[in-house]
Amino acid sequence: MSSPTGASLFTGFTRLCKGLSVVLVCGYIAVQIFPSVLTYVALIPARTIPFGWNLITAGYIEQTVQGVLSSTIGLLFIGKLLEPIWGSREFLKFIFIVNFLTSVCVFITAISLYYVTMQENYLYMPLSGFSGVLSGLLVGVKQIIPDQELSLLKIKAKWLPSIMLLLAIAISFFTIEPATYLPILIFGTYIGWIYLRYFQRKQETRLKGDPSDEFAFSTFFPEFMRPVIDPIALIFDRMLCGRSEASNDARGYTVGSAPLPGSDPIEATRRRERGARALEERLATERLTVGAKDKTDESDIDATENV
């Protein structure tokens, strides 16, 4: 007899995530059957100018079996949590924005590395994969249920993006071409955080962003490093995002004396509470459903034995 937890783990996937998973699988199959297609859909910096659409298509093309498996599984399970909270439209918007801007940043990085090193492999290596979007979605998990402990890993959800990047950086020392995946992961994480921190519009209040202390850039780092990270992050915050003085009390942002949209830490707290509550309700519903099914199966077995 299957356990309720095991059965519920593989149910409840959203229709949008299933559709995107099909796109990822079909993209992988296409480049395996027709390898020349990779030239037109992957991000090849030297050819991006005539083939500009690869800034969009590259994120949905996996070149390896492990890549398509990890991307598909990650999308289904993370989407199962985030899409009901964000809504399908916002979820799809997040994926599109993170994918496109990650590709743009990777393109600029590859061109810069070429001019610094004069190595042509940075111009012609095919770069692709959904890992940038997945890393951005992990930031969404960090935002929604930061203190939720994952039973399998025994760690809190807020550390998932940091651990993923730490492992990727460590592995890069032992791989031949870390440039094919490491920039994608780093930019995907950072762009996902920027969007959620400053630009995501809340459906209920129409406010933007999450300026709470619990979602500050320094929370990606261990506690002892935050006094060093916070001043640096504040400089880039003012330079890149047009924010001025930060409030010491609410960690909100102001222009003069007027708070900017989204600078309400109470709303950020409510969103995390809604995320935790939605997760608990989903798990409870799945346990009840599976429990009822198991009781029905037991009744059928008893009836058969009596006969």
Steps between C-alpha positions, in 0.01 A plus 500: 500500500643836402556761770292822491811716488651309211179507298424868562852594399424425136157661473373854466731618223358804321393496139739782408799319648405182319482693173840663558644159586381370165674795332827413678477133408412576137786749478745238623370240256517746211868585552584131536328405175605814311829626653519788253193654668720587798673766292174692468342453843795495743676817611817523288639849571667542161169431325257672733494821297340338194319236708370721780213266583748261665495735801151359558522145364830406667340469842264227382762282333677232701797323344542210744279233655583609853422858403152426368420270793608747767327790326173312451488362855601834652239690299219262594570501872588868542212605276267288712581733790539840335243510221190470725632791711619727218240406244568344160543832321756634748680164511537497121604866500771427756636213291509712183671799665760297688575287195542795263704723731720209606579434135581868445738503797665174391545643150669813638718288729612274215592798281690658790691178571599482134643851499683436827647160407480511117382137506250434222331213683307760702346621174403166354406274789124422489345617827154383599293350777216565740727513805497880512122506535511221759751693710270802480205287609700382800522865601120504487493203737738688729261795500174309555601239761841608634473315832340183367732208574540248220458157654735323260789746519444625857564860395279806481365605161665841520842341452415310178628766252820553700576129529428447131744776401763381746486148359512631142808712576670206674428267206631759254854439627480141378325548164649594164250766392342668805409796281226291340289492817641710785411848361149375422447390860647818651308741278179298531519525878583871504242602241234292674579682825499846335160437343345370821667766713402804293259426216258215567153648534278360772154399381318618814660841560654577156819597683840397376787308654597357836724739698500295822821425689439127460534534122800733488792409276721429802268214604659289228818504709587369850425726794864595565540635145195727500664808659738500201237416237234752608697820421606363162145389419368843596738669253381280213144541620521875453697478175303235315152525641464873550421467868609767744501502878424173673290507811672356806173391652313326217783457253263666253608756242406864475530793267518802724240424764263294285530119506543328167246244383556163659682639805256344747668222701160392639387405150820297450433315825142430395619358169735258677218400735272436202772290340550289811125465548447400136773238530349356819151490349627328186688237701199444729266461202733253330535296819121484541451400137759225515373385840147468366628307201694261724190437714299425188768254385498332841120468488521343155761252624286408804195453284694273267630292790149463643375377167 
